[in-house]
């Protein structure tokens, strides 16, 4: 952990030193021509009517990690603030922030910072998602008292796949839909022969035009009924659809409940994966549909994968996962999607061994290991560092444009540093707790985490 912490601190210092060097270089060029779009005069004109109202209400910063993780992901959370055209982009995107060019009060500065933070908010993963990950990783453990996470004699995996028009977009020269199909095909080729798989698609009819919305929003089809894997039939099912129309996630989830109606949770371990590259566009209540599926006697585990999805889509997909105690993951390319499905492959292999050898095979398995803990801590720490540095660079660019005073700049940067020191402190606490829990059995660890989480929600 000391090595990890040193890496984070070193990275942050390098960023800040680089930013300071950039500031010095910019100060030496203050006589440059500023006639380009986004210059001081233009930006000030655009912000003329953006003065902070004296009756503003400042939203408090989070005080627990759970509150932090529940904040909506910012629209520009992954913005490149240090690229070649970053200055122009920063001035364009943040020119409508409240005007604090005069002599703002601390309350007005706090409001400004909160509005900036909203746009840069990272996708932090809080205790509830961590608990669900640990449960899923320990699927089949005899210590697990939740029947939903116990292996049954039958294992069924159902994929609900987005076939809306946006899935035709390309990543690294390959259509997202083709990547999704290839990843799933790679997964099913490794399934134990006794496991069953099904595929339901949605949004695969019509187009993205308004004229076709009704048709597309009513389109969802079980292209491969829940059954054992047959290579020829499965490939034919994948060939039946291509990216086309709108995104009726709610419809697909309701239809999935019908697909699984004969596979009750008493005798079946049912796992549902929803894969989408965007928000539901059909206003068909996807969160309510997910809750209905989850609470049925099917007792499925519902996990959600956002495939190259924007912040708005992530916010909704995270809500679907949270509403069903499932895991939400974001992937940006085919490699990351296959990595997520590899974890599912590992679980199906464990189910096969459970069938053959019984529960003794799984006894004594830890809920996690050092690598799992390191990855979680590293990811959360990186998010805090990225967010802190990006906000610092944005403040630096806005200050250079003389949109606020040196005193305001210093106040905002100190607030930014203090806030992210708190986040990193919480991550460090998580690291110590996880290491301790990793030495306990599954049931004790989950109970302790659940108690801590419940206490934070009261």
C-alpha positions in Angstrom: 0.0 0.0 0.0 2.9 2.3 0.7 4.1 1.8 -2.8 0.7 2.5 -4.2 0.3 5.6 -2.1 3.7 6.8 -3.2 2.8 6.3 -6.9 -0.4 8.3 -6.4 1.4 11.1 -4.6 4.2 11.2 -7.2 1.7 11.3 -10.0 -0.2 14.2 -8.5 3.0 16.1 -7.8 4.1 15.7 -11.4 0.7 16.9 -12.7 0.8 19.9 -10.4 4.4 20.8 -11.3 3.5 20.5 -14.9 0.5 22.7 -14.4 2.7 25.3 -12.6 5.2 25.2 -15.5 2.4 25.8 -17.9 1.2 28.7 -15.7 4.7 30.3 -15.9 4.9 29.9 -19.6 1.4 31.4 -20.0 2.3 34.4 -17.9 5.3 35.1 -20.1 3.0 35.2 -23.1 0.4 37.5 -21.7 1.1 40.0 -24.5 -0.1 37.4 -27.1 -3.0 38.3 -29.4 -6.2 37.2 -27.8 -8.5 37.7 -30.8 -9.4 34.0 -31.0 -12.8 32.6 -30.0 -12.9 32.1 -26.2 -10.7 35.1 -25.4 -11.1 37.2 -22.3 -13.4 39.7 -23.8 -15.6 37.1 -25.5 -15.9 34.9 -22.4 -16.6 37.8 -20.1 -19.4 39.0 -22.5 -20.9 35.5 -22.5 -20.8 35.4 -18.7 -22.1 38.9 -18.2 -25.5 37.6 -17.0 -24.1 34.7 -15.0 -23.5 36.6 -11.7 -24.1 34.6 -8.6 -27.4 35.4 -7.0 -27.1 36.4 -3.3 -29.8 33.9 -2.4 -28.0 30.9 -3.7 -28.1 27.6 -1.9 -24.8 25.7 -1.9 -25.2 21.9 -2.0 -23.0 20.4 0.6 -20.1 18.2 -0.4 -20.4 14.5 0.5 -19.4 13.5 4.0 -19.4 9.7 3.4 -18.1 7.6 0.5 -21.6 6.3 -0.1 -22.8 9.9 -0.7 -19.9 10.4 -3.0 -20.7 7.4 -5.1 -24.3 8.4 -5.4 -23.5 11.7 -7.0 -24.4 11.8 -10.8 -21.4 11.3 -13.1 -20.4 14.7 -14.6 -20.9 15.3 -18.3 -17.3 16.1 -18.7 -15.8 13.7 -16.2 -13.4 12.2 -18.8 -12.5 15.5 -20.5 -8.9 16.0 -21.6 -7.8 19.1 -19.8 -4.1 19.0 -20.8 -4.3 18.3 -24.5 -3.3 20.4 -27.5 -6.7 22.2 -27.7 -7.6 22.0 -24.1 -7.6 25.7 -23.4 -10.2 26.5 -26.1 -12.3 23.5 -25.0 -12.2 24.6 -21.3 -13.2 28.1 -22.1 -16.0 26.9 -24.3 -17.4 24.4 -21.9 -17.1 26.3 -18.6 -17.8 29.9 -19.8 -21.3 29.7 -18.4 -20.2 29.0 -14.8 -21.4 31.7 -12.3 -19.6 35.0 -12.6 -17.3 35.6 -9.7 -15.1 38.3 -11.3 -16.0 40.9 -8.7 -15.5 40.5 -4.9 -17.3 37.2 -4.2 -18.2 35.9 -0.8 -17.0 32.5 0.4 -20.6 31.2 -0.2 -20.4 32.4 -3.8 -17.1 30.8 -4.3 -18.4 27.5 -2.7 -21.3 27.6 -5.1 -18.9 28.1 -8.1 -16.8 25.2 -7.0 -19.9 23.0 -6.5 -21.1 23.8 -10.0 -17.7 23.0 -11.5 -17.4 19.8 -9.6 -20.8 18.6 -10.9 -19.5 18.7 -14.4 -16.3 16.8 -13.5 -17.7 14.3 -11.1 -16.0 10.9 -11.5 -17.8 7.5 -11.4 -16.8 6.6 -7.9 -17.8 3.1 -6.7 -19.2 3.0 -3.2 -19.8 0.4 -0.6 -23.1 -1.0 -2.0 -21.4 -1.8 -5.4 -18.5 -3.3 -3.5 -20.7 -5.5 -1.5 -22.4 -6.7 -4.6 -19.1 -7.5 -6.3 -18.0 -9.5 -3.3 -21.2 -11.5 -3.3 -20.9 -12.2 -7.0 -17.3 -13.2 -6.7 -18.3 -15.6 -4.0 -21.2 -17.1 -6.0 -21.7 -20.7 -4.9 -19.9 -20.4 -1.6 -21.6 -22.6 1.0 -21.1 -19.8 3.5 -23.4 -17.5 1.5 -26.8 -17.4 3.2 -28.5 -15.6 0.3 -30.1 -18.3 -1.8 -29.9 -16.0 -4.9 -26.1 -16.4 -4.7 -26.0 -20.2 -4.1 -25.3 -22.6 -6.9 -28.4 -24.7 -7.9 -28.5 -27.8 -10.1 -29.2 -25.6 -13.2 -27.3 -22.5 -14.4 -28.9 -20.1 -16.9 -27.2 -17.0 -18.3 -29.3 -14.5 -20.3 -27.8 -11.6 -22.3 -30.0 -8.6 -23.0 -28.3 -6.8 -25.9 -28.8 -3.3 -27.1 -29.3 -3.3 -30.9 -30.1 0.5 -31.2 -28.6 2.5 -34.0 -25.8 3.8 -31.8 -24.3 0.3 -31.6 -23.2 0.8 -35.2 -20.6 3.3 -34.1 -17.0 2.1 -34.3 -14.3 1.7 -31.7 -10.8 1.1 -33.1 -12.4 0.5 -36.5 -14.8 -2.2 -35.4 -18.6 -1.7 -35.0 -19.7 -1.9 -31.3 -22.3 -4.5 -32.2 -19.7 -6.7 -33.9 -17.6 -6.5 -30.7 -20.5 -7.4 -28.5 -21.4 -10.4 -30.7 -17.8 -11.6 -30.8 -17.4 -11.2 -27.1 -20.5 -13.2 -26.3 -19.6 -15.9 -28.8 -16.2 -16.2 -27.1 -18.0 -16.6 -23.8 -20.5 -19.3 -24.9 -17.8 -21.4 -26.5 -16.4 -21.9 -23.0 -19.6 -22.7 -21.3 -20.0 -26.1 -19.4 -22.2 -28.4 -21.5 -24.9 -28.5 -18.9 -25.3 -24.7 -18.6 -27.9 -22.9 -20.6 -27.7 -19.5 -22.4 -30.2 -17.1 -24.0 -30.1 -13.9 -25.9 -32.7 -11.2 -26.1 -32.2 -8.1 -28.2 -34.0 -4.8 -28.2 -34.3 -1.8 -30.5 -33.4 -3.9 -33.6 -36.4 -2.8 -35.8 -37.1 0.4 -37.5 -34.6 3.3 -37.5 -33.7 6.1 -35.1 -36.1 8.5 -36.8 -39.1 9.9 -35.0 -41.4 8.2 -37.6 -40.1 4.8 -36.5 -40.0 5.4 -32.8 -43.2 3.5 -32.0 -42.1 0.5 -34.0 -38.6 0.5 -32.6 -39.7 1.1 -29.0 -41.9 -2.0 -29.3 -39.1 -4.2 -30.7 -37.6 -6.9 -28.5 -37.0 -10.5 -29.4 -35.6 -13.6 -27.8 -33.4 -14.6 -30.7 -31.8 -17.6 -28.9 -34.2 -19.3 -26.4 -32.7 -20.3 -23.1 -31.2 -23.7 -23.8 -27.8 -25.5 -24.1 -25.3 -24.0 -26.5 -25.5 -25.1 -30.1 -22.9 -23.5 -32.3 -24.8 -23.4 -35.6 -28.1 -22.2 -34.0 -26.3 -19.6 -31.9 -24.4 -18.2 -34.8 -27.6 -18.0 -36.8 -29.3 -16.1 -33.9 -26.5 -13.6 -33.8 -26.9 -13.0 -37.6 -30.6 -12.2 -37.2 -30.1 -8.7 -35.9 -28.0 -5.5 -36.5 -28.0 -2.1 -34.9 -31.0 -0.2 -36.0 -33.4 2.0 -33.9 -34.3 3.3 -30.4 -33.5 1.9 -27.0 -36.4 0.2 -25.1 -34.5 -1.2 -22.1 -37.7 -1.4 -20.0 -39.5 -3.5 -22.6 -36.6 -5.9 -22.8 -36.4 -6.4 -19.1 -40.1 -7.1 -18.8 -39.9 -9.6 -21.7 -36.9 -11.2 -20.0 -39.1 -11.9 -17.0 -41.4 -13.9 -19.3 -38.4 -15.7 -20.8 -37.3 -16.9 -17.4 -40.7 -17.7 -16.0 -40.2 -21.5 -16.0 -36.8 -21.2 -14.4 -37.7 -20.5 -10.8 -34.9 -19.5 -8.4 -35.5 -22.5 -6.1 -33.9 -24.8 -8.7 -32.0 -22.4 -10.9 -29.1 -20.0 -10.6 -30.2 -17.3 -13.0 -27.8 -14.6 -14.2 -28.9 -11.7 -16.4 -26.5 -9.4 -18.2 -27.8 -6.2 -19.6 -25.5 -4.6 -22.2 -26.2 -1.1 -23.4 -24.3 1.8 -24.9 -26.8 4.5 -23.8 -29.8 5.6 -21.9 -33.3 4.2 -22.4 -34.9 6.4 -25.1 -38.4 4.9 -25.1 -39.7 6.2 -21.7 -40.7 2.7 -20.7 -39.6 2.8 -17.0 -36.5 0.5 -17.1 -35.7 0.9 -13.4 -39.2 -0.3 -12.4 -39.0 -3.1 -14.9 -35.7 -4.2 -13.5 -37.0 -4.2 -9.9 -40.0 -6.3 -11.0 -37.7 -8.9 -12.6 -35.4 -8.9 -9.6 -38.2 -9.4 -7.0 -39.9 -12.2 -8.9 -39.6 -15.9 -8.0 -37.0 -16.2 -10.7 -34.5 -14.5 -8.2 -32.0 -13.5 -10.9 -28.7 -11.8 -10.4 -28.8 -8.8 -12.7 -25.6 -7.2 -13.7 -25.2 -4.2 -16.1 -22.5 -3.3 -18.6 -22.3 0.1 -20.1 -20.5 -0.2 -23.4 -18.7 3.0 -24.4 -21.5 5.0 -22.8 -21.7 8.7 -21.9 -22.3 10.2 -18.5 -26.1 10.4 -18.9 -26.3 6.7 -19.9 -24.0 5.7 -17.1 -26.1 7.4 -14.5 -29.2 5.6 -15.6 -27.5 2.2 -16.0 -26.0 2.5 -12.5 -29.5 3.2 -11.1 -30.7 0.0 -12.8 -27.9 -2.0 -11.2 -28.4 -0.4 -7.8 -32.1 -1.1 -7.9 -31.4 -4.8 -8.3 -28.3 -5.1 -6.0 -26.3 -5.9 -9.1 -22.9 -4.8 -10.4 -22.4 -2.0 -12.8 -19.3 -1.9 -15.0 -18.2 0.5 -17.8 -16.2 -0.9 -20.7 -14.8 1.2 -23.5 -13.7 -1.4 -26.0 -14.0 -5.1 -26.9 -11.0 -6.1 -24.8 -12.6 -4.7 -21.6 -15.9 -6.3 -22.5 -14.3 -9.7 -22.9 -12.5 -9.2 -19.6 -15.8 -8.7 -17.8 -17.2 -11.9 -19.5 -14.1 -13.8 -18.4 -15.2 -13.3 -14.8 -18.5 -14.9 -15.7 -16.7 -17.8 -17.5 -14.7 -18.4 -14.2 -18.0 -18.6 -12.3 -19.5 -21.1 -14.7 -16.4 -23.2 -14.4 -16.8 -23.1 -10.6 -20.4 -24.2 -11.0 -19.3 -27.2 -13.1 -16.8 -28.2 -10.4 -19.5 -27.7 -7.7 -21.7 -30.2 -9.6 -18.9 -32.7 -9.9 -17.2 -32.4 -6.5 -19.8 -30.9 -4.2 -19.6 -27.9 -1.8 -16.3 -29.1 -0.2 -14.5 -27.8 -3.2 -15.5 -24.2 -2.4 -15.0 -24.2 1.4 -12.5 -21.8 2.8 -12.4 -19.6 -0.2 -11.7 -16.0 0.7 -14.1 -13.3 -0.5 -11.3 -11.6 -2.3 -7.5 -11.5 -2.7 -4.7 -9.0 -2.6 -5.0 -8.3 -6.3 -8.8 -7.6 -6.1 -8.2 -5.2 -3.3 -5.3 -3.5 -5.0 -7.3 -3.0 -8.2 -10.3 -1.5 -6.3 -8.1 0.9 -4.3 -6.1 1.8 -7.3 -9.1 2.6 -9.4 -10.8 4.8 -6.7 -7.5 6.6 -5.9 -6.9 7.3 -9.6 -10.4 8.8 -10.0 -9.8 11.2 -7.1 -6.4 12.2 -8.5 -7.8 12.7 -12.0 -10.7 14.8 -10.7 -8.5 16.9 -8.5 -5.9 17.6 -11.2 -8.5 18.3 -13.9 -10.3 20.8 -11.7 -7.0 22.5 -10.9 -6.1 22.8 -14.6 -9.5 24.2 -15.4 -9.3 26.8 -12.6 -5.8 27.7 -13.8 -7.1 28.4 -17.3 -10.0 30.4 -16.1 -7.7 32.4 -13.8 -5.4 33.1 -16.6 -8.3 34.6 -18.6 -8.8 36.9 -15.6 -12.3 35.6 -14.9 -11.7 35.9 -11.2 -9.1 37.3 -8.8 -5.9 35.7 -7.4 -7.6 35.5 -4.0 -10.5 33.6 -5.5 -8.2 31.3 -7.4 -6.3 30.5 -4.2 -9.5 29.9 -2.2 -10.8 27.5 -4.9 -7.6 25.5 -5.3 -7.3 25.1 -1.6 -10.8 23.9 -1.4 -10.2 21.5 -4.2 -7.0 20.1 -2.5 -8.7 19.7 0.9 -11.8 17.9 -0.7 -9.7 15.4 -2.6 -7.4 14.8 0.4 -10.6 13.7 2.2 -11.5 11.3 -0.6 -8.0 9.8 -0.6 -8.3 9.4 3.1 -11.6 7.5 2.7 -9.9 5.3 0.1 -7.1 4.5 2.5 -9.6 3.5 5.2 -11.3 1.2 2.7 -8.0 -0.4 1.9 -7.3 -1.2 5.6 -10.8 -2.5 6.1 -10.7 -4.7 3.0 -7.3 -6.2 4.0 -8.8 -7.2 7.4 -12.0 -8.5 5.9 -10.0 -10.6 3.4 -8.7 -12.7 6.3 -12.2 -13.5 7.5 -14.7 -15.9 6.0 -17.3 -14.7 3.5 -20.3 -14.5 5.8 -18.5 -12.5 8.5 -17.0 -10.1 6.0 -20.3 -9.4 4.2 -22.2 -8.9 7.4 -19.6 -6.4 8.6 -19.7 -4.5 5.3 -23.5 -4.6 5.3 -23.7 -3.2 8.8 -21.4 -0.4 8.0 -23.3 0.4 4.8 -26.7 0.4 6.6 -25.3 2.7 9.3 -24.2 5.2 6.7 -27.7 5.2 5.1 -29.6 6.0 8.3 
